[in-house]
């Protein structure tokens, strides 16, 4: 934003807007860091209470084929790699849910279901 040539009031408003943009960016950064810290806390808590991080997944591709799965992660690094790989692989609706060991999807419920919608 440039300063106006003749209007000090406009310049003042522009200065206020610039400072508010800086404040907003700072707050966004703090919120992002807080979200990350909260997620990391939940992962550490899961590792401490469950001994591993258990995840149930669901995805539906663009042809309507549904995939149900579950995964177990022994470290936060493994978890983050798995989460990133899952996010890179999905094409449509999906879910990624941290669950307790008792709520892990049974193996017989995991797999690919459906033939798709036959869209060519």
Order of alpha helices (4+ residues) and beta strands (2+ residues): alpha-beta-beta-alpha-beta-beta
